[in-house]
């Protein structure tokens, strides 16, 4: 309570009369040699500069411009008051003499832990635990005085004249520790890069595995920095170090290409990201060995960069995004290769897709029948969910391995295939080709859903008719039929459940892509083909065929099993923790409602309620497809670094095509 009272009191003093407040600060510099007192005094000046009233922003001036104006005002005050200027300069000199730069220069904004998991835990700990007291380390001081991205923004806007006037105080306060600490940081960073390049995981990447150790560019870089560091002020030494840096960057790029083709390990990507960022930092520190690089503007830019890097050090989401980007690309590429098979371009392909979709719907009909049998089995929710998961998984595997189509599984695979095209359009011909691709994709989705429905509904009705003909009783009770119909009413939570199912469909594509990446990274195709026990059991030829089969279908198998367990087991787990989410899958939902139709009268079938149920079922299909497709497309676009302007252009072109040729979205010409 006392803390907040003091904070409110300070705010009142700053805003009641800002000029008197800053006068009082500048006229009372710290008199002792205590580092904390001097740092606190400097922070109070920065806080005054940062403190901008809402009225100023309402009048039209930007916050950054106002802060630069306040800095200019402080510098003018110092010029008009020699005693204040002397006190400010003296405090700055003593403060800078105490600041340590070494650890900050080689770790600020950089991943420092040896593993990806360790870095995540470190950043979580930094976010959860109270901040350590400020000390003489540069990173600690920056985080205390300049804690936000806004600080970097207004410092960047300082004009050249203000920058030169401010810089004169830093020249007087020039730290004797900066150059020694800079060289120590260069040595530490080059040693860490050498350790990364010689680590077991990185050396197993095919490009490095084929090299002699003496050819390892990371090892060479460390040796060059060791021998040339003392003379890094000389142009020849700098050039040799910079050449080694460029070679190391080229090597990292080649290693990334290797990982994309042979499978991605997040831990190895983390090590390569560390090496890449360490190289950038070495390049930055090397620039400061040049006298011409130590201009006021360059030092200010370096200072701004350090503020931003200090903020990045504490950002968990940015760190994870940097390290999973390559895995995302690998998954997107896997799903793109799968998705190409689901996009039709002519009538022959559309008819073939319709046939496979009808077959997929017929298999799903038996899934619905088994689902109804499972629902009457007594048992705990977890066991019933497990049985449902097995039912779904076997059904989806049967569809996958028989080459048939399940409509709602398509979007998560077709979106990445589209994204591969989105990054390539420039000319009018390429734009037309891209729009054609989108039209083909929409048409393929509609064809698949239609095929699934005409496969599942008649077969369910036929089985119901045969069952009732043989047993003289309906396949399900009237109460069960009413429940199955009402549970699909759009006035309930059906469409929310359908959107949730779309998320699960997208998640299954991630499971499939990640599993395919794992299969390739672990080199299981070669392992299975050459496994001694397997070859002795089934023969070398059969083992080779098994490895080729798994290589082609592993993503689909893993995705099908993953989707089965997501649809069957996850809702039961969520209900257990109090989240009442259910699954609404378009093909399964049509099958469930079809099973209830034989118990309804003709008037009930053609009633307004059943019309609403039919609209609800169409909505389930739309939401399954659009949610899954949107999430997959978002990930794919992020992996392609496609900008918003390009996306808007595509949308406009699509509207033009729809106005000119609306039927092309339904049936090929």
C-alpha positions as CSV (number, residue, x, y, z in Angstrom):
1,X,0.0,0.0,0.0
2,X,2.8,2.3,0.9
3,X,4.5,1.6,-2.5
4,X,1.3,2.7,-4.4
5,X,1.0,5.8,-2.2
6,X,4.5,6.9,-3.0
7,X,3.9,6.2,-6.7
8,X,0.8,8.3,-6.7
9,X,2.5,11.0,-4.9
10,X,5.4,11.0,-7.4
11,X,2.9,11.2,-10.3
12,X,1.2,14.1,-8.7
13,X,4.4,16.0,-8.2
14,X,5.5,15.3,-11.9
15,X,2.2,16.5,-13.4
16,X,1.3,19.4,-11.0
17,X,4.3,21.4,-12.2
18,X,6.6,19.4,-14.5
19,X,9.2,22.3,-14.9
20,X,9.7,22.7,-11.1
21,X,9.9,18.9,-10.7
22,X,12.8,18.5,-13.2
23,X,14.5,21.6,-11.9
24,X,14.5,20.0,-8.4
25,X,16.0,16.8,-9.8
26,X,18.8,18.4,-11.9
27,X,19.8,20.8,-9.0
28,X,20.2,17.9,-6.6
29,X,22.6,15.3,-8.1
30,X,23.8,12.5,-5.8
31,X,26.7,13.6,-3.6
32,X,28.0,10.2,-2.6
33,X,29.8,7.5,-4.7
34,X,27.0,4.9,-4.3
35,X,26.1,3.3,-7.7
36,X,22.5,2.7,-6.9
37,X,21.9,6.4,-5.8
38,X,23.4,7.6,-9.1
39,X,21.5,5.2,-11.2
40,X,18.2,6.1,-9.3
41,X,18.9,9.8,-10.1
42,X,19.4,9.1,-13.8
43,X,16.3,7.0,-13.8
44,X,14.2,9.8,-12.3
45,X,15.3,12.1,-15.2
46,X,14.4,9.5,-17.8
47,X,11.0,8.9,-16.0
48,X,10.3,12.7,-16.3
49,X,11.2,12.6,-20.0
50,X,8.9,9.5,-20.5
51,X,6.0,11.0,-18.5
52,X,3.6,12.4,-21.2
53,X,0.2,13.7,-20.2
54,X,-2.9,12.5,-22.1
55,X,-3.7,16.1,-23.0
56,X,-0.6,16.4,-25.1
57,X,-1.4,13.3,-27.2
58,X,-5.1,14.5,-27.6
59,X,-3.8,17.7,-29.1
60,X,-2.1,15.7,-31.9
61,X,1.5,15.3,-31.0
62,X,3.0,11.8,-30.9
63,X,4.3,10.4,-27.7
64,X,7.8,9.9,-29.1
65,X,8.0,13.5,-30.4
66,X,6.9,14.9,-27.0
67,X,9.6,12.8,-25.2
68,X,12.3,14.0,-27.6
69,X,11.2,17.6,-26.9
70,X,11.4,17.0,-23.2
71,X,14.9,15.6,-23.6
72,X,15.8,18.7,-25.6
73,X,14.4,20.8,-22.7
74,X,16.6,19.0,-20.2
75,X,19.7,19.6,-22.3
76,X,18.9,23.3,-22.6
77,X,18.5,23.5,-18.8
78,X,21.9,22.0,-18.3
79,X,23.4,24.4,-20.8
80,X,21.9,27.4,-19.0
81,X,22.9,26.2,-15.5
82,X,26.7,25.3,-15.4
83,X,26.4,23.8,-11.8
84,X,23.6,21.5,-12.9
85,X,25.6,20.5,-16.0
86,X,28.7,19.8,-13.9
87,X,26.7,17.6,-11.4
88,X,25.0,15.7,-14.3
89,X,28.3,15.1,-16.0
90,X,30.0,14.0,-12.8
91,X,27.2,11.5,-12.0
92,X,27.3,10.1,-15.5
93,X,31.1,9.7,-15.4
94,X,31.1,7.8,-12.2
95,X,28.1,5.7,-13.2
96,X,29.7,4.6,-16.5
97,X,33.0,3.8,-14.8
98,X,31.2,1.2,-12.7
99,X,29.1,-0.4,-15.5
100,X,30.2,-3.8,-16.7
101,X,29.5,-4.6,-20.4
102,X,31.0,-8.1,-21.0
103,X,28.1,-10.3,-20.0
104,X,25.5,-8.0,-21.6
105,X,27.4,-7.8,-24.9
106,X,27.6,-11.6,-25.2
107,X,24.2,-12.5,-23.8
108,X,21.7,-9.6,-23.9
109,X,18.8,-10.6,-26.2
110,X,20.6,-13.9,-27.0
111,X,19.6,-17.5,-26.0
112,X,22.1,-18.5,-23.3
113,X,20.8,-21.9,-22.1
114,X,22.3,-25.1,-23.7
115,X,18.9,-26.6,-24.6
116,X,15.6,-25.3,-26.0
117,X,13.7,-26.6,-22.9
118,X,16.2,-25.0,-20.6
119,X,15.7,-21.6,-22.3
120,X,11.9,-21.9,-22.0
121,X,12.2,-22.7,-18.3
122,X,14.6,-19.8,-17.8
123,X,12.2,-17.3,-19.5
124,X,9.2,-18.6,-17.6
125,X,11.2,-18.2,-14.4
126,X,12.2,-14.6,-15.3
127,X,8.5,-13.8,-16.0
128,X,7.2,-15.4,-12.8
129,X,9.8,-14.5,-10.2
130,X,10.4,-11.0,-8.8
131,X,13.1,-8.9,-10.7
132,X,16.5,-8.9,-9.2
133,X,17.7,-5.6,-7.7
134,X,19.5,-3.4,-10.1
135,X,23.3,-3.8,-10.3
136,X,26.2,-2.5,-12.3
137,X,25.6,-4.9,-15.2
138,X,24.4,-3.1,-18.4
139,X,21.4,-5.5,-18.9
140,X,20.2,-4.9,-15.4
141,X,20.4,-1.1,-15.8
142,X,18.6,-1.1,-19.1
143,X,15.8,-3.3,-17.9
144,X,15.3,-1.0,-14.9
145,X,15.5,2.4,-16.7
146,X,14.1,1.4,-20.2
147,X,11.7,-1.4,-19.6
148,X,9.4,-1.1,-22.7
149,X,9.5,-1.1,-26.5
150,X,8.3,2.5,-26.4
151,X,11.6,3.6,-25.0
152,X,13.4,2.3,-28.0
153,X,10.9,4.1,-30.3
154,X,11.4,7.6,-28.8
155,X,15.1,7.2,-28.6
156,X,15.2,6.3,-32.3
157,X,13.4,9.6,-33.1
158,X,16.1,11.8,-31.5
159,X,17.3,14.3,-34.1
160,X,21.0,14.7,-35.1
161,X,21.6,17.9,-33.2
162,X,20.0,16.6,-30.0
163,X,22.0,13.4,-30.4
164,X,25.3,15.3,-30.7
165,X,24.5,17.5,-27.7
166,X,23.6,14.4,-25.6
167,X,26.7,12.6,-26.9
168,X,29.1,15.1,-25.4
169,X,28.2,13.9,-21.9
170,X,28.9,10.3,-22.9
171,X,32.3,11.3,-24.4
172,X,33.2,12.7,-21.0
173,X,31.8,9.6,-19.4
174,X,33.6,7.2,-21.7
175,X,33.9,3.9,-19.9
176,X,37.5,2.4,-19.8
177,X,35.9,-1.0,-19.5
178,X,34.0,-1.0,-22.8
179,X,36.8,-2.0,-25.2
180,X,38.2,-4.8,-23.0
181,X,34.7,-6.1,-22.3
182,X,33.9,-6.0,-26.0
183,X,37.0,-8.1,-26.9
184,X,36.1,-10.5,-24.1
185,X,32.6,-10.8,-25.5
186,X,33.9,-11.5,-29.0
187,X,36.1,-14.3,-27.6
188,X,33.2,-15.8,-25.6
189,X,30.8,-15.7,-28.5
190,X,33.3,-17.3,-31.0
191,X,34.0,-20.0,-28.4
192,X,30.3,-20.7,-28.0
193,X,29.8,-20.9,-31.8
194,X,32.7,-23.3,-32.0
195,X,31.1,-25.5,-29.3
196,X,27.8,-25.5,-31.2
197,X,29.5,-26.4,-34.5
198,X,31.3,-29.3,-32.8
199,X,28.2,-30.6,-30.9
200,X,27.1,-34.1,-31.6
201,X,23.6,-33.2,-32.9
202,X,24.9,-30.5,-35.4
203,X,27.7,-32.8,-36.6
204,X,25.1,-35.5,-37.5
205,X,23.5,-33.2,-40.1
206,X,24.5,-34.8,-43.5
207,X,26.4,-31.8,-44.8
208,X,28.7,-31.7,-41.7
209,X,28.9,-35.5,-41.4
210,X,30.6,-35.7,-44.8
211,X,33.2,-33.1,-43.9
212,X,36.6,-33.5,-42.2
213,X,36.8,-31.8,-38.9
214,X,39.6,-29.5,-40.2
215,X,37.1,-28.2,-42.7
216,X,34.5,-27.2,-40.1
217,X,33.9,-23.5,-40.6
218,X,32.7,-23.0,-37.0
219,X,36.0,-24.4,-35.7
220,X,37.9,-22.1,-38.2
221,X,35.9,-19.0,-37.0
222,X,37.0,-19.7,-33.4
223,X,40.6,-20.0,-34.4
224,X,40.5,-16.8,-36.5
225,X,39.0,-14.8,-33.7
226,X,41.5,-16.2,-31.2
227,X,44.5,-15.1,-33.4
228,X,43.2,-11.9,-34.8
229,X,41.3,-10.4,-31.9
230,X,44.1,-8.4,-30.4
231,X,44.6,-6.7,-33.8
232,X,40.9,-6.3,-34.6
233,X,41.5,-2.6,-34.9
234,X,43.5,-3.3,-38.1
235,X,41.4,-3.6,-41.3
236,X,43.2,-6.8,-42.5
237,X,42.3,-8.6,-39.2
238,X,38.7,-7.4,-39.4
239,X,38.4,-8.6,-43.0
240,X,39.6,-12.1,-42.1
241,X,37.1,-12.3,-39.2
242,X,34.3,-11.0,-41.4
243,X,35.1,-13.6,-44.1
244,X,34.9,-16.4,-41.5
245,X,31.6,-15.0,-40.3
246,X,30.2,-15.1,-43.9
247,X,31.4,-18.7,-44.3
248,X,29.7,-19.7,-41.1
249,X,26.4,-18.0,-42.2
250,X,26.6,-19.8,-45.5
251,X,27.1,-23.1,-43.6
252,X,24.1,-22.5,-41.4
253,X,21.9,-21.8,-44.5
254,X,23.1,-25.1,-46.0
255,X,22.3,-26.9,-42.7
256,X,18.8,-25.5,-42.7
257,X,18.2,-26.9,-46.2
258,X,19.5,-30.3,-45.0
259,X,17.0,-30.2,-42.1
260,X,14.1,-29.3,-44.3
261,X,14.7,-32.4,-46.5
262,X,15.9,-34.9,-43.9
263,X,13.6,-33.9,-40.9
264,X,13.7,-31.2,-38.3
265,X,14.8,-31.4,-34.7
266,X,13.8,-28.4,-32.6
267,X,16.9,-28.9,-30.4
268,X,19.1,-28.7,-33.5
269,X,17.2,-25.7,-34.9
270,X,17.7,-24.0,-31.5
271,X,21.5,-24.6,-31.7
272,X,21.6,-23.2,-35.2
273,X,19.5,-20.2,-34.2
274,X,21.9,-19.6,-31.3
275,X,24.9,-19.7,-33.7
276,X,23.2,-17.4,-36.2
277,X,22.4,-14.8,-33.5
278,X,25.9,-15.1,-32.0
279,X,27.3,-14.4,-35.5
280,X,25.2,-11.3,-35.8
281,X,26.4,-10.1,-32.4
282,X,30.1,-10.7,-33.4
283,X,29.5,-8.7,-36.5
284,X,28.0,-5.8,-34.5
285,X,30.8,-5.8,-31.9
286,X,33.4,-5.9,-34.7
287,X,32.0,-2.7,-36.2
288,X,32.9,-0.9,-33.0
289,X,36.6,-1.6,-33.6
290,X,36.4,1.0,-36.4
291,X,36.9,4.6,-35.3
292,X,34.3,5.9,-37.8
293,X,31.6,3.6,-36.4
294,X,31.8,5.4,-33.0
295,X,29.7,8.4,-34.1
296,X,26.9,9.7,-31.9
297,X,24.2,8.3,-34.2
298,X,25.8,4.9,-34.4
299,X,26.2,4.7,-30.6
300,X,22.6,5.8,-30.2
301,X,21.5,3.0,-32.6
302,X,23.5,0.5,-30.7
303,X,22.0,1.7,-27.4
304,X,18.5,1.4,-29.0
305,X,19.3,-2.1,-30.2
306,X,20.4,-3.2,-26.7
307,X,17.1,-1.9,-25.2
308,X,15.2,-4.0,-27.8
309,X,17.4,-7.0,-27.2
310,X,16.9,-6.7,-23.5
311,X,13.1,-6.8,-24.0
312,X,13.4,-9.8,-26.4
313,X,15.4,-11.7,-23.7
314,X,12.2,-11.9,-21.7
315,X,9.8,-12.7,-24.5
316,X,8.8,-16.3,-24.5
317,X,6.4,-16.2,-27.5
318,X,9.0,-14.6,-29.8
319,X,11.6,-17.1,-28.8
320,X,9.3,-20.1,-29.4
321,X,8.2,-18.6,-32.8
322,X,11.9,-18.2,-33.9
323,X,12.7,-21.8,-33.1
324,X,9.6,-23.7,-34.4
325,X,9.4,-21.8,-37.7
326,X,11.5,-24.4,-39.6
327,X,9.4,-27.2,-38.1
328,X,6.3,-25.3,-39.2
329,X,7.7,-25.1,-42.8
330,X,8.4,-28.9,-42.7
331,X,4.9,-29.7,-41.6
332,X,3.4,-27.3,-44.1
333,X,5.4,-28.9,-46.9
334,X,4.3,-32.4,-45.9
335,X,0.6,-31.3,-45.8
336,X,1.1,-29.5,-49.1
337,X,2.3,-32.7,-50.8
338,X,-0.7,-34.6,-49.4
339,X,-3.1,-31.8,-50.3
340,X,-2.2,-31.6,-53.9
341,X,-4.0,-35.0,-54.4
342,X,-7.3,-33.5,-53.1
343,X,-7.5,-30.6,-55.6
344,X,-9.2,-31.4,-58.9
345,X,-8.9,-29.3,-62.1
346,X,-11.2,-31.0,-64.6
347,X,-14.4,-33.1,-64.9
348,X,-12.5,-36.4,-65.0
349,X,-10.7,-35.6,-61.7
350,X,-13.9,-34.3,-60.2
351,X,-15.8,-37.5,-61.0
352,X,-12.9,-39.5,-59.5
353,X,-12.9,-37.4,-56.4
354,X,-16.7,-37.8,-56.1
355,X,-16.3,-41.6,-56.3
356,X,-13.7,-41.7,-53.6
357,X,-15.8,-39.4,-51.4
358,X,-18.8,-41.7,-51.8
359,X,-16.6,-44.6,-50.8
360,X,-15.4,-42.6,-47.8
361,X,-19.0,-41.8,-46.8
362,X,-19.9,-45.5,-47.0
363,X,-17.1,-46.5,-44.6
364,X,-18.3,-43.6,-42.3
365,X,-21.8,-45.1,-42.3
366,X,-20.4,-48.2,-40.5
367,X,-18.5,-45.9,-38.1
368,X,-21.9,-44.3,-37.2
369,X,-23.5,-47.7,-36.7
370,X,-20.7,-48.8,-34.4
371,X,-20.9,-45.5,-32.6
372,X,-24.6,-46.2,-31.8
373,X,-23.7,-49.6,-30.5
374,X,-20.9,-48.2,-28.3
375,X,-23.3,-45.6,-26.9
376,X,-25.4,-48.3,-25.2
377,X,-22.4,-50.1,-23.6
378,X,-22.1,-49.4,-19.9
379,X,-18.8,-48.1,-18.6
380,X,-16.9,-45.1,-17.4
381,X,-16.7,-42.0,-19.7
382,X,-13.0,-42.5,-20.2
383,X,-13.4,-46.2,-21.4
384,X,-16.3,-45.3,-23.6
385,X,-14.2,-42.4,-25.1
386,X,-11.3,-44.8,-25.7
387,X,-13.6,-47.2,-27.5
388,X,-15.0,-44.3,-29.6
389,X,-11.5,-43.3,-30.4
390,X,-10.6,-46.8,-31.6
391,X,-13.8,-46.8,-33.8
392,X,-12.9,-43.5,-35.4
393,X,-9.3,-44.3,-35.8
394,X,-10.0,-47.6,-37.6
395,X,-12.5,-45.9,-39.8
396,X,-10.2,-43.1,-40.8
397,X,-7.3,-45.5,-41.3
398,X,-9.5,-47.6,-43.6
399,X,-10.4,-44.5,-45.6
400,X,-6.8,-43.4,-45.8
401,X,-5.3,-46.7,-46.8
402,X,-8.0,-47.5,-49.4
403,X,-7.4,-44.2,-51.1
404,X,-10.9,-42.9,-50.3
405,X,-11.8,-39.3,-49.2
406,X,-13.1,-37.9,-46.0
407,X,-14.1,-34.3,-46.8
408,X,-13.4,-32.6,-43.5
409,X,-9.8,-34.0,-43.4
410,X,-9.0,-32.2,-46.7
411,X,-8.9,-28.5,-45.7
412,X,-5.9,-28.8,-43.4
413,X,-4.0,-30.4,-46.2
414,X,-5.2,-28.3,-49.1
415,X,-4.5,-25.0,-47.4
416,X,-0.7,-25.5,-47.4
417,X,-0.9,-26.6,-51.0
418,X,-2.5,-23.2,-51.8
419,X,0.0,-21.3,-49.7
420,X,2.8,-22.7,-51.8
421,X,1.2,-20.8,-54.7
422,X,0.4,-17.7,-52.8
423,X,4.0,-16.6,-52.5
424,X,4.7,-17.0,-56.3
425,X,2.2,-14.7,-58.1
426,X,3.6,-11.6,-59.9
427,X,2.3,-11.5,-63.5
428,X,-1.3,-11.5,-64.6
429,X,-0.9,-15.1,-65.8
430,X,0.3,-16.2,-62.4
431,X,-2.6,-14.3,-60.7
432,X,-5.1,-16.2,-63.0
433,X,-3.4,-19.5,-62.2
434,X,-3.6,-18.7,-58.5
435,X,-7.3,-17.8,-58.7
436,X,-7.9,-21.0,-60.7
437,X,-6.2,-22.9,-57.9
438,X,-8.5,-21.4,-55.2
439,X,-11.6,-22.1,-57.4
440,X,-10.5,-25.7,-57.9
441,X,-9.9,-26.0,-54.1
442,X,-13.4,-24.7,-53.2
443,X,-15.0,-27.0,-55.8
444,X,-13.1,-30.0,-54.5
445,X,-14.3,-29.3,-50.9
446,X,-17.9,-29.1,-52.1
447,X,-17.6,-32.2,-54.2
448,X,-16.1,-34.2,-51.3
449,X,-18.8,-33.2,-48.8
450,X,-21.5,-34.0,-51.3
451,X,-19.9,-37.4,-52.0
452,X,-19.6,-38.2,-48.4
453,X,-23.2,-37.3,-47.7
454,X,-24.6,-39.4,-50.6
455,X,-22.4,-42.3,-49.5
456,X,-23.3,-42.2,-45.8
457,X,-27.1,-41.4,-45.8
458,X,-28.5,-44.0,-48.2
459,X,-26.3,-46.8,-46.6
460,X,-27.5,-45.9,-43.1
461,X,-31.1,-45.9,-44.3
462,X,-30.6,-49.3,-46.1
463,X,-29.1,-50.9,-43.0
464,X,-32.0,-49.5,-40.9
465,X,-34.5,-50.9,-43.3
466,X,-32.9,-54.4,-43.4
467,X,-32.5,-54.5,-39.6
468,X,-36.2,-53.6,-39.1
469,X,-37.2,-56.1,-41.8
470,X,-35.4,-58.9,-40.0
471,X,-36.0,-58.1,-36.4
472,X,-39.4,-56.3,-36.7
473,X,-38.2,-53.5,-34.4
474,X,-36.5,-50.2,-35.3
475,X,-32.7,-50.1,-35.1
476,X,-32.9,-47.3,-32.4
477,X,-35.5,-46.2,-30.0
478,X,-37.8,-43.2,-30.5
479,X,-36.1,-41.4,-27.5
480,X,-32.7,-42.0,-29.0
481,X,-33.9,-40.7,-32.4
482,X,-35.3,-37.5,-30.9
483,X,-32.0,-37.0,-29.0
484,X,-29.9,-37.5,-32.2
485,X,-32.0,-34.9,-34.1
486,X,-32.2,-32.3,-31.3
487,X,-28.5,-32.6,-30.6
488,X,-27.9,-31.3,-34.2
489,X,-30.3,-28.3,-33.9
490,X,-28.5,-25.0,-34.7
491,X,-30.4,-23.3,-31.9
492,X,-28.3,-25.3,-29.4
493,X,-24.5,-25.4,-29.3
494,X,-24.1,-27.4,-32.5
495,X,-22.3,-24.8,-34.5
496,X,-19.9,-24.0,-31.6
497,X,-19.1,-27.8,-31.5
498,X,-18.6,-27.8,-35.3
499,X,-16.1,-25.0,-35.0
500,X,-14.3,-26.9,-32.2
501,X,-14.2,-30.0,-34.5
502,X,-12.6,-27.8,-37.1
503,X,-9.8,-27.0,-34.7
504,X,-9.4,-30.7,-34.0
505,X,-9.2,-31.5,-37.7
506,X,-6.5,-28.9,-38.1
507,X,-4.7,-30.3,-35.0
508,X,-4.7,-33.8,-36.7
509,X,-2.9,-32.4,-39.7
510,X,-0.2,-31.0,-37.4
511,X,0.1,-34.4,-35.8
512,X,0.5,-36.0,-39.2
513,X,3.1,-33.5,-40.4
514,X,5.1,-33.7,-37.1
515,X,5.0,-37.5,-37.3
516,X,6.3,-37.5,-40.9
517,X,9.1,-35.1,-39.8
518,X,10.0,-37.5,-37.0
519,X,9.9,-40.5,-39.3
520,X,12.4,-38.8,-41.7
521,X,14.6,-37.3,-39.0
522,X,15.0,-40.7,-37.3
523,X,15.7,-42.2,-40.8
524,X,13.2,-44.9,-40.1
525,X,12.8,-45.8,-43.7
526,X,16.4,-47.0,-43.9
527,X,16.2,-48.5,-40.4
528,X,13.2,-50.6,-41.2
529,X,14.5,-51.8,-44.6
530,X,17.8,-52.9,-43.0
531,X,16.6,-54.2,-39.7
532,X,18.1,-57.7,-39.2
533,X,15.3,-59.1,-37.1
534,X,12.6,-57.9,-39.6
535,X,14.5,-59.0,-42.7
536,X,15.0,-62.5,-41.2
537,X,11.4,-62.7,-40.3
538,X,9.7,-61.5,-43.5
539,X,12.6,-61.2,-46.0
540,X,14.6,-58.3,-47.3
541,X,12.2,-57.5,-50.2
542,X,9.2,-57.4,-47.9
543,X,11.0,-55.2,-45.4
544,X,12.0,-52.8,-48.1
545,X,8.4,-52.6,-49.3
546,X,7.2,-52.0,-45.7
547,X,9.6,-49.2,-45.3
548,X,8.5,-47.6,-48.6
549,X,4.9,-48.0,-47.6
550,X,5.4,-46.3,-44.3
551,X,7.5,-43.6,-45.8
552,X,4.5,-42.7,-48.1
553,X,1.7,-43.1,-45.6
554,X,3.2,-42.4,-42.2
555,X,1.8,-38.9,-42.1
556,X,-1.7,-40.1,-43.1
557,X,-1.6,-43.0,-40.6
558,X,-0.5,-40.8,-37.7
559,X,-3.0,-38.1,-38.6
560,X,-5.9,-40.6,-38.8
561,X,-5.1,-42.1,-35.5
562,X,-4.6,-38.7,-34.0
563,X,-7.9,-37.4,-35.3
564,X,-9.7,-40.5,-34.0
565,X,-8.4,-39.9,-30.5
566,X,-9.1,-36.2,-30.6
567,X,-12.7,-36.8,-31.6
568,X,-13.3,-39.7,-29.3
569,X,-11.3,-39.1,-26.1
570,X,-10.6,-35.3,-25.9
571,X,-14.3,-34.3,-25.4
572,X,-14.6,-36.8,-22.4
573,X,-11.4,-35.4,-20.9
574,X,-12.7,-31.8,-21.3
575,X,-16.1,-32.8,-19.7
576,X,-14.2,-34.2,-16.7
577,X,-12.5,-30.8,-16.1
578,X,-15.8,-28.9,-16.6
579,X,-15.6,-27.9,-20.3
580,X,-18.8,-29.3,-22.0
581,X,-17.5,-29.4,-25.6
582,X,-18.7,-32.1,-28.0
583,X,-17.8,-33.1,-31.5
584,X,-19.9,-32.3,-34.6
585,X,-18.3,-33.8,-37.8
586,X,-20.3,-33.2,-41.0
587,X,-20.2,-36.8,-42.3
588,X,-20.9,-38.4,-38.9
589,X,-23.6,-35.9,-38.2
590,X,-25.5,-36.6,-41.5
591,X,-25.2,-40.3,-40.7
592,X,-26.6,-39.9,-37.2
593,X,-29.6,-37.8,-38.4
594,X,-30.2,-40.4,-41.2
595,X,-30.3,-43.2,-38.6
596,X,-33.2,-41.3,-36.9
597,X,-35.2,-40.6,-40.0
598,X,-37.0,-44.1,-40.2
599,X,-38.7,-43.4,-36.8
600,X,-40.2,-40.1,-38.0
601,X,-43.5,-39.6,-39.8
602,X,-43.8,-38.0,-43.2
603,X,-45.1,-34.8,-41.7
604,X,-42.2,-34.7,-39.2
605,X,-39.7,-35.2,-42.0
606,X,-41.1,-32.3,-44.0
607,X,-41.6,-30.0,-41.0
608,X,-39.9,-26.7,-40.2
609,X,-37.8,-28.4,-37.5
610,X,-36.2,-30.8,-39.9
611,X,-35.6,-28.0,-42.4
612,X,-33.7,-26.2,-39.5
613,X,-31.8,-29.4,-38.8
614,X,-30.8,-29.7,-42.5
615,X,-29.6,-26.1,-42.4
616,X,-27.7,-26.9,-39.2
617,X,-26.0,-29.9,-40.9
618,X,-24.9,-27.7,-43.8
619,X,-23.5,-25.2,-41.3
620,X,-21.6,-28.0,-39.6
621,X,-20.0,-28.8,-42.9
622,X,-19.1,-25.1,-43.6
623,X,-17.6,-24.6,-40.1
624,X,-15.6,-27.9,-40.2
625,X,-14.1,-26.9,-43.5
626,X,-13.6,-23.1,-42.9
627,X,-12.2,-23.3,-39.4
628,X,-9.8,-26.1,-40.3
629,X,-8.8,-24.4,-43.6
630,X,-8.4,-21.0,-42.0
631,X,-6.1,-22.3,-39.3
632,X,-4.0,-24.3,-41.7
633,X,-3.8,-21.4,-44.2
634,X,-2.7,-19.0,-41.4
635,X,0.1,-21.3,-40.4
636,X,1.1,-21.8,-44.0
637,X,1.1,-18.1,-44.8
638,X,3.2,-17.4,-41.7
639,X,5.7,-20.0,-42.9
640,X,5.7,-18.3,-46.3
641,X,6.1,-14.8,-44.8
642,X,3.2,-13.5,-47.0
643,X,2.2,-9.9,-46.3
644,X,-1.3,-8.6,-45.8
645,X,-1.3,-6.6,-49.1
646,X,-0.9,-9.8,-51.1
647,X,-3.7,-11.4,-49.2
648,X,-6.1,-8.5,-49.9
649,X,-5.1,-8.6,-53.6
650,X,-6.1,-12.3,-53.8
651,X,-9.4,-11.6,-52.1
652,X,-10.3,-8.9,-54.6
653,X,-9.4,-11.1,-57.6
654,X,-11.5,-13.9,-56.1
655,X,-14.6,-11.6,-55.9
656,X,-14.1,-10.6,-59.5
657,X,-13.9,-14.3,-60.6
658,X,-17.1,-15.1,-58.6
659,X,-19.0,-12.3,-60.3
660,X,-17.9,-13.3,-63.8
661,X,-18.1,-17.1,-63.4
662,X,-20.0,-18.2,-60.3
663,X,-20.7,-21.7,-61.6
664,X,-17.0,-22.5,-61.8
665,X,-17.0,-22.8,-58.0
666,X,-19.4,-25.7,-58.3
667,X,-18.6,-27.7,-61.5
668,X,-15.7,-27.6,-63.9
669,X,-16.4,-26.1,-67.4
